Amino acid sequence: MKLELASLSFARRNLRILRNVTLALESGELLCVLGPNGAGKSTLFRCILALIRDYRGSIFLDGSEVREIEGHVLSRKIAYIPQSHQGTFEYTALEIVLMGAASGRNMFSSATAADERFALEQLEALGVGHLAGRSYARISGGERQLVLIARALTQKATVLVMDEPTANLDYGNQVRVMEHVAKLARNGYAVILSTHNPEHAFLWSTRVAVLAGGEIIREGLPSRVLTEEILQDLYEVRVRLFPLGESVKSGYRACVPESDAGKERELSGSFQSCAPVR
């Protein structure tokens, strides 16, 4: 599966949101999109999902323009995983996942026994099979995010679009969710996700794209693209990047805001960084 964006541009009410975005994503890749609030990340994803169709340029999925693919067919190719949210209705986790199996079908169709078996398999694979009968509204944010990923997998789509999948999650749940996402990429899924945390890109992505003012200003390997200067320009804060030891993936950098307190710790030798051991 290959997703290609060619000179993608979009404007609304004479306001330019995206300009000449060119990217490619293939099976087995995890592409992190970094950029400040308002950079155009959500609009970019809405174009990929064909929720916005009046863009200029092209978005190809295995050679076919996505806005020309019928909705029920596209839903079997691309799945969207939003930020974790609090459920309103008392659906069980299994019922939430089965909504993915219903994607692209007649609205009155019911899930089959085979659908239920497949949905349970996805929950088990993500380590949350024990939550199948629990209320989606009453499980933790990290557990809800894994349930949403299981729902996307139940669509049997091979391209996964994730909008800040670790937003509002505690540190442990961020690590667990990102480890599962990285594993999906290693198993052949094509994953594109947005994040505000450069360390996520260093630790888990295969490539990174920097979006600013609606344009891709840098793209490539995280260790080459994400420099102190780039991060300062993006987020308007001074940062320092520190390479860590052999316990993490080669090329990993700890990203630390530069402050008077941070300088004092660095000079005193008391600076420490926390990174998950892989």
DODO-468087 format. One record per residue (C-alpha): x, y, z; residue in three letters. Coordinates in steps of 0.1 Angstrom, whole numbers, padded with zeros to 4 digits, always signed. Example, Ala and Ser with C-alpha at 12.3 -4.5 7.8 and 13.67 -1.06 7.14 Angstrom:
<rs>
+0123-0045+0078ala/+0137-0011+0071ser/
</rs>
This chain:
<rs>
+0000+0000+0000met/+0014+0034-0009lys/+0000+0069-0001leu/+0013+0098-0021glu/+0005+0135-0017leu/+0016+0156-0047ala/+0015+0194-0045ser/-0014+0194-0021leu/-0028+0228-0014ser/-0060+0240+0004phe/-0075+0274+0012ala/-0107+0285+0028arg/-0122+0320+0026arg/-0089+0332+0010asn/-0069+0318+0039leu/-0042+0295+0029arg/-0040+0264+0051ile/-0019+0240+0031leu/+0006+0248+0003arg/+0023+0224-0020asn/+0026+0195+0004val/+0043+0166-0011thr/+0048+0134+0009leu/+0049+0096+0004ala/+0041+0068+0028leu/+0045+0031+0023glu/+0037-0001+0041ser/+0060-0006+0071gly/+0066+0031+0078glu/+0056+0052+0107leu/+0057+0089+0097leu/+0054+0115+0124cys/+0041+0149+0115val/+0053+0177+0138leu/+0042+0212+0139gly/+0028+0239+0161pro/-0009+0245+0167asn/-0025+0259+0136gly/+0002+0245+0113ala/-0024+0226+0092gly/-0020+0190+0106lys/-0057+0183+0111ser/-0066+0198+0077thr/-0039+0176+0061leu/-0054+0145+0077phe/-0089+0155+0066arg/-0077+0158+0030cys/-0061+0123+0032ile/-0094+0109+0046leu/-0113+0126+0017ala/-0134+0146+0043leu/-0121+0176+0024ile/-0124+0172-0013arg/-0119+0207-0028asp/-0082+0207-0024tyr/-0057+0214-0052arg/-0031+0189-0062gly/-0035+0151-0057ser/-0037+0124-0031ile/-0031+0089-0045phe/-0037+0056-0028leu/-0020+0029-0048asp/-0024+0051-0078gly/-0061+0061-0074ser/-0071+0096-0063glu/-0087+0093-0029val/-0116+0117-0036arg/-0126+0096-0065glu/-0127+0064-0044ile/-0162+0055-0031glu/-0166+0060+0006gly/-0172+0024+0015his/-0142+0013-0005val/-0119+0040+0010leu/-0130+0030+0046ser/-0115-0005+0039arg/-0082+0011+0029lys/-0077+0041+0053ile/-0088+0042+0090ala/-0088+0072+0113tyr/-0079+0070+0150ile/-0088+0102+0168pro/-0075+0115+0202gln/-0088+0095+0231ser/-0121+0109+0243his/-0146+0102+0270gln/-0175+0081+0257gly/-0210+0094+0262thr/-0230+0062+0258phe/-0226+0030+0276glu/-0212+0010+0247tyr/-0189-0018+0256thr/-0153-0019+0243ala/-0163-0047+0220leu/-0192-0028+0206glu/-0170+0002+0199ile/-0145-0021+0180val/-0174-0038+0161leu/-0183-0004+0147met/-0151-0007+0126gly/-0164-0040+0111ala/-0196-0022+0101ala/-0177+0005+0082ser/-0187+0006+0046gly/-0217-0017+0050arg/-0254-0010+0049asn/-0264+0010+0080met/-0289-0016+0090phe/-0265-0046+0088ser/-0255-0065+0119ser/-0222-0078+0130ala/-0216-0114+0123thr/-0200-0141+0145ala/-0169-0138+0123ala/-0168-0101+0129asp/-0170-0106+0166glu/-0142-0131+0166arg/-0120-0108+0145phe/-0128-0079+0168ala/-0119-0099+0199leu/-0086-0109+0182glu/-0077-0073+0177gln/-0084-0064+0213leu/-0063-0094+0224glu/-0034-0084+0201ala/-0034-0050+0217leu/-0034-0064+0252gly/-0069-0052+0261val/-0090-0083+0254gly/-0101-0084+0291his/-0119-0051+0285leu/-0143-0065+0258ala/-0173-0064+0281gly/-0164-0033+0300arg/-0180+0001+0294ser/-0159+0022+0270tyr/-0168+0053+0290ala/-0154+0038+0322arg/-0120+0026+0312ile/-0088+0047+0313ser/-0077+0071+0285gly/-0049+0048+0274gly/-0072+0018+0273glu/-0097+0038+0253arg/-0070+0047+0228gln/-0061+0011+0223leu/-0098+0002+0218val/-0099+0029+0191leu/-0069+0014+0174ile/-0085-0020+0176ala/-0116-0005+0159arg/-0094+0008+0131ala/-0078-0026+0126leu/-0112-0042+0125thr/-0119-0021+0094gln/-0091-0041+0078lys/-0076-0009+0065ala/-0038-0009+0060thr/-0033+0029+0062val/-0037+0043+0097leu/-0042+0081+0102val/-0037+0091+0139met/-0043+0126+0151asp/-0022+0131+0183glu/-0030+0096+0196pro/-0012+0102+0229thr/-0028+0136+0238ala/-0040+0137+0274asn/-0024+0104+0283leu/-0001+0099+0312asp/+0035+0089+0305tyr/+0030+0051+0309gly/+0000+0051+0285asn/+0019+0072+0260gln/+0047+0046+0259val/+0022+0017+0257arg/+0002+0032+0229val/+0033+0042+0209met/+0049+0008+0213glu/+0017-0008+0198his/+0017+0017+0170val/+0053+0011+0161ala/+0046-0026+0161lys/+0018-0022+0137leu/+0041-0004+0113ala/+0067-0032+0117arg/+0039-0056+0108asn/+0032-0039+0075gly/+0008-0011+0082tyr/+0014+0024+0069ala/+0010+0048+0098val/+0009+0086+0097ile/+0004+0104+0130leu/+0008+0139+0145ser/+0025+0146+0177thr/+0037+0176+0197his/+0065+0155+0213asn/+0097+0154+0194pro/+0109+0125+0215glu/+0081+0103+0201his/+0095+0109+0166ala/+0131+0102+0177phe/+0121+0070+0195leu/+0094+0054+0173trp/+0091+0069+0138ser/+0109+0058+0107thr/+0106+0093+0092arg/+0094+0127+0103val/+0078+0156+0084ala/+0079+0191+0098val/+0048+0212+0090leu/+0049+0250+0095ala/+0026+0276+0080gly/+0009+0249+0059gly/+0041+0238+0042glu/+0065+0209+0047ile/+0098+0226+0056ile/+0118+0195+0064arg/+0113+0157+0059glu/+0135+0127+0065gly/+0152+0107+0093leu/+0144+0122+0127pro/+0180+0124+0138ser/+0188+0145+0107arg/+0156+0166+0105val/+0149+0175+0141leu/+0177+0199+0151thr/+0177+0223+0179glu/+0173+0252+0154glu/+0143+0236+0138ile/+0126+0229+0171leu/+0132+0264+0183gln/+0117+0279+0151asp/+0087+0256+0154leu/+0078+0261+0190tyr/+0095+0294+0198glu/+0114+0280+0227val/+0151+0272+0230arg/+0158+0235+0234val/+0188+0213+0238arg/+0191+0178+0223leu/+0210+0152+0242phe/+0220+0117+0228pro/+0214+0089+0252leu/+0231+0055+0257gly/+0228+0021+0241glu/+0195+0013+0260ser/+0174+0031+0233val/+0173+0031+0196lys/+0202+0046+0178ser/+0196+0082+0169gly/+0174+0089+0199tyr/+0177+0124+0214arg/+0162+0137+0247ala/+0147+0171+0241cys/+0150+0195+0270val/+0139+0232+0271pro/+0168+0255+0278glu/+0162+0275+0310ser/+0183+0290+0337asp/+0174+0260+0360ala/+0183+0236+0332gly/+0217+0252+0327lys/+0224+0250+0364glu/+0216+0213+0364arg/+0237+0206+0333glu/+0267+0225+0348leu/+0264+0207+0381ser/+0261+0173+0364gly/+0227+0166+0379ser/+0207+0166+0346phe/+0190+0133+0339gln/+0166+0122+0312ser/+0139+0096+0312cys/+0134+0073+0282ala/+0117+0040+0279pro/+0140+0010+0275val/+0132-0009+0243arg/
</rs>
